[in-house]
Amino acid sequence: MTVSLGLDIGLAILVLSVAVWTIAVREAFASVVGFVVYGLLLALVWVRLWAIDIALTEAAIGSGVTGALLLGAASRTRHAKAEPEALTLIVRLAVAVFCALITAGLAAIVFLLPEPAPTLAPDAAANLSTVGVGNPITAVLLAYRAFDTFLEKVVLLFALIGVWSLAADRNWGGAPALWQSPDRNGPLTFLGQILPPVGVVVAIYMLWTGADHPGGAFQASAMLAAMWMLTMIAGLTHVPRISSTGLRFTLVVGAAAFLLAGLAGFYFAGAFLAYPPGYSKALIIAIEVVMTISVAGTLVLLVAGPPERGERP
Amino acid sequence: MTGATIFGLCGAALVGLGLFGAIVNPQPLRKILAFNLLGGGVFLMFGVIARRGAAAGFFGDPVPQAMVITGIVVAFSATALAVALMLRLFQLSGRIALTPEPSAEAQSRGADG
């Protein structure tokens, strides 16, 4: 017990040190690298909290995909002039005191949490057999609180529409300018040929095993997204034009399938997003498969940014 | 003191740290980073509440855990939108700062998009 407590304290100190460095370091690029490390350490914290599903999501999306996005942004703005410090020392000190007070308040809440802790775990466990999946988190995401997950898909699409609408008029309908390796015979091309088949199998496994064990649609999406991005930056596949009907269909089909399944619930089970008894696992897996493909595409295009090449030969 | 309490305190410290960075740092990219750091702290505190709700053979309450997963994905979408806004600002004005432009010249240059 004391050994694991020592491990937890050490891990917490490590996370905080990396976080302080991320905030304090001068160069934006180093700060992003610090943030990726912070995300991976946070994934370890999630493992220590016995939340393996969150650890996978944090490592894949919170650290990996967000890291790719921020690294791209940092390298594009590398040559920007450094802006002078906007705040005086006294204001900075006042902000530090204010933030310390907020931390103190939150820390007090941690000690004052009610005992015994309120929990929905028994309810989640009691209805698990009705849903037909063994992983309670998948049951929450796709059955108990499926409406949240559906709206989240819509949020992803809205974010993408927001990003696309920042394109200059002349580039509308074109392809995003994702960084591509100039060396067609380099190691990146080799990795782009070797890794995707393995990655796709791993993604399918994560999706399938997510029904009963840690894993699921989001982790599988992040894996697929990474593989697609790898083939694009290696120059093996083209970045699609955003006017492409196939691409738009791929992006929307996840949310659309979810919505259709939800509406069918009115007819077959009497409520929106209700699954008819006996078919729930099959329906959940079917929605997850379509959703994984859509989310993977959305993640890649959110990282790629607005279209920047309007006219293409 | 349990491991969950330690990570709860760690989450509280991360929130304060992220907030400090988001207010003090003048560069938008660093603000976005600090805001994500803050978000990590909030998720961690929520995760600690989930861990304390361990019951019925689960190691944590699955409802807050699933909400943290949703939260991570939504935080990513918001970050992507913020980064796109920042890069567009950089494209148009050649600078990345939230302070007003010193001269009117760059604004007329930015108008042709």
Chai-1 contact restraints between the chains, C-beta under 6 A:
chainA,res_idxA,chainB,res_idxB,connection_type,confidence,min_distance_angstrom,max_distance_angstrom,comment,restraint_id
A,D8,B,G3,contact,1.0,0.0,6.0,A-B,restraint_1
A,D8,B,I6,contact,1.0,0.0,6.0,A-B,restraint_2
A,I9,B,I6,contact,1.0,0.0,6.0,A-B,restraint_3
A,A12,B,I6,contact,1.0,0.0,6.0,A-B,restraint_4
A,A12,B,C10,contact,1.0,0.0,6.0,A-B,restraint_5
A,V15,B,C10,contact,1.0,0.0,6.0,A-B,restraint_6
A,L16,B,A13,contact,1.0,0.0,6.0,A-B,restraint_7
A,A19,B,L14,contact,1.0,0.0,6.0,A-B,restraint_8
A,A19,B,L17,contact,1.0,0.0,6.0,A-B,restraint_9
A,A19,B,L37,contact,1.0,0.0,6.0,A-B,restraint_10
A,I23,B,G21,contact,1.0,0.0,6.0,A-B,restraint_11
A,I23,B,A34,contact,1.0,0.0,6.0,A-B,restraint_12
A,A28,B,L29,contact,1.0,0.0,6.0,A-B,restraint_13
A,S31,B,L33,contact,1.0,0.0,6.0,A-B,restraint_14
A,F35,B,L33,contact,1.0,0.0,6.0,A-B,restraint_15
A,L42,B,G40,contact,1.0,0.0,6.0,A-B,restraint_16
A,V45,B,F7,contact,1.0,0.0,6.0,A-B,restraint_17
A,L49,B,G47,contact,1.0,0.0,6.0,A-B,restraint_18
A,L49,B,R51,contact,1.0,0.0,6.0,A-B,restraint_19
A,W50,B,F59,contact,1.0,0.0,6.0,A-B,restraint_20
A,W50,B,G60,contact,1.0,0.0,6.0,A-B,restraint_21
A,A51,B,G47,contact,1.0,0.0,6.0,A-B,restraint_22
A,A51,B,G60,contact,1.0,0.0,6.0,A-B,restraint_23
A,A51,B,Q65,contact,1.0,0.0,6.0,A-B,restraint_24
A,I54,B,Q65,contact,1.0,0.0,6.0,A-B,restraint_25
A,I54,B,V68,contact,1.0,0.0,6.0,A-B,restraint_26
A,I54,B,I69,contact,1.0,0.0,6.0,A-B,restraint_27
A,T57,B,I69,contact,1.0,0.0,6.0,A-B,restraint_28
A,T57,B,I72,contact,1.0,0.0,6.0,A-B,restraint_29
A,I61,B,I72,contact,1.0,0.0,6.0,A-B,restraint_30
A,I61,B,F76,contact,1.0,0.0,6.0,A-B,restraint_31
A,G62,B,I72,contact,1.0,0.0,6.0,A-B,restraint_32
A,T66,B,F76,contact,1.0,0.0,6.0,A-B,restraint_33
A,T66,B,T79,contact,1.0,0.0,6.0,A-B,restraint_34
A,L69,B,A80,contact,1.0,0.0,6.0,A-B,restraint_35
A,L69,B,V83,contact,1.0,0.0,6.0,A-B,restraint_36
A,A73,B,L29,contact,1.0,0.0,6.0,A-B,restraint_37
A,A73,B,V83,contact,1.0,0.0,6.0,A-B,restraint_38
A,T77,B,F90,contact,1.0,0.0,6.0,A-B,restraint_39
A,T77,B,I96,contact,1.0,0.0,6.0,A-B,restraint_40
A,A80,B,I96,contact,1.0,0.0,6.0,A-B,restraint_41
A,E83,B,P26,contact,1.0,0.0,6.0,A-B,restraint_42
A,E83,B,A97,contact,1.0,0.0,6.0,A-B,restraint_43
A,A86,B,P26,contact,1.0,0.0,6.0,A-B,restraint_44
A,R92,B,V24,contact,1.0,0.0,6.0,A-B,restraint_45
A,V95,B,I23,contact,1.0,0.0,6.0,A-B,restraint_46
A,V95,B,V24,contact,1.0,0.0,6.0,A-B,restraint_47
A,C99,B,G16,contact,1.0,0.0,6.0,A-B,restraint_48
A,C99,B,L19,contact,1.0,0.0,6.0,A-B,restraint_49
A,C99,B,F20,contact,1.0,0.0,6.0,A-B,restraint_50
A,I102,B,G16,contact,1.0,0.0,6.0,A-B,restraint_51
A,T103,B,A12,contact,1.0,0.0,6.0,A-B,restraint_52
A,T103,B,A13,contact,1.0,0.0,6.0,A-B,restraint_53
A,T103,B,G16,contact,1.0,0.0,6.0,A-B,restraint_54
A,L106,B,A12,contact,1.0,0.0,6.0,A-B,restraint_55
A,L106,B,V15,contact,1.0,0.0,6.0,A-B,restraint_56
A,A107,B,L9,contact,1.0,0.0,6.0,A-B,restraint_57
A,A107,B,A12,contact,1.0,0.0,6.0,A-B,restraint_58
A,V110,B,G8,contact,1.0,0.0,6.0,A-B,restraint_59
A,V110,B,L9,contact,1.0,0.0,6.0,A-B,restraint_60
A,A117,B,R52,contact,1.0,0.0,6.0,A-B,restraint_61
A,A117,B,G53,contact,1.0,0.0,6.0,A-B,restraint_62
A,T119,B,G53,contact,1.0,0.0,6.0,A-B,restraint_63
A,T119,B,A55,contact,1.0,0.0,6.0,A-B,restraint_64
A,T119,B,D61,contact,1.0,0.0,6.0,A-B,restraint_65
A,L120,B,D61,contact,1.0,0.0,6.0,A-B,restraint_66
A,L120,B,V63,contact,1.0,0.0,6.0,A-B,restraint_67
A,A121,B,G53,contact,1.0,0.0,6.0,A-B,restraint_68
A,A121,B,A55,contact,1.0,0.0,6.0,A-B,restraint_69
A,A121,B,A56,contact,1.0,0.0,6.0,A-B,restraint_70
A,A121,B,F58,contact,1.0,0.0,6.0,A-B,restraint_71
A,A121,B,D61,contact,1.0,0.0,6.0,A-B,restraint_72
A,P122,B,A55,contact,1.0,0.0,6.0,A-B,restraint_73
A,P122,B,A56,contact,1.0,0.0,6.0,A-B,restraint_74
A,A124,B,P62,contact,1.0,0.0,6.0,A-B,restraint_75
A,A125,B,A56,contact,1.0,0.0,6.0,A-B,restraint_76
A,P136,B,F58,contact,1.0,0.0,6.0,A-B,restraint_77
A,P136,B,P62,contact,1.0,0.0,6.0,A-B,restraint_78
A,I137,B,P62,contact,1.0,0.0,6.0,A-B,restraint_79
A,I137,B,Q65,contact,1.0,0.0,6.0,A-B,restraint_80
A,I137,B,A66,contact,1.0,0.0,6.0,A-B,restraint_81
A,V140,B,P62,contact,1.0,0.0,6.0,A-B,restraint_82
A,V140,B,V63,contact,1.0,0.0,6.0,A-B,restraint_83
A,V140,B,A66,contact,1.0,0.0,6.0,A-B,restraint_84
A,L141,B,A66,contact,1.0,0.0,6.0,A-B,restraint_85
A,D148,B,T70,contact,1.0,0.0,6.0,A-B,restraint_86
A,E152,B,T70,contact,1.0,0.0,6.0,A-B,restraint_87
A,V155,B,V74,contact,1.0,0.0,6.0,A-B,restraint_88
A,V155,B,S77,contact,1.0,0.0,6.0,A-B,restraint_89
A,L156,B,S77,contact,1.0,0.0,6.0,A-B,restraint_90
A,A159,B,S77,contact,1.0,0.0,6.0,A-B,restraint_91
A,A159,B,A80,contact,1.0,0.0,6.0,A-B,restraint_92
A,A159,B,L81,contact,1.0,0.0,6.0,A-B,restraint_93
A,G162,B,L81,contact,1.0,0.0,6.0,A-B,restraint_94
A,V163,B,L81,contact,1.0,0.0,6.0,A-B,restraint_95
A,V163,B,A84,contact,1.0,0.0,6.0,A-B,restraint_96
A,L166,B,A84,contact,1.0,0.0,6.0,A-B,restraint_97
A,L166,B,R88,contact,1.0,0.0,6.0,A-B,restraint_98
A,A168,B,G113,contact,1.0,0.0,6.0,A-B,restraint_99
A,F218,B,V73,contact,1.0,0.0,6.0,A-B,restraint_100
A,L302,B,A80,contact,1.0,0.0,6.0,A-B,restraint_101
A,G305,B,A84,contact,1.0,0.0,6.0,A-B,restraint_102
A,P306,B,A84,contact,1.0,0.0,6.0,A-B,restraint_103
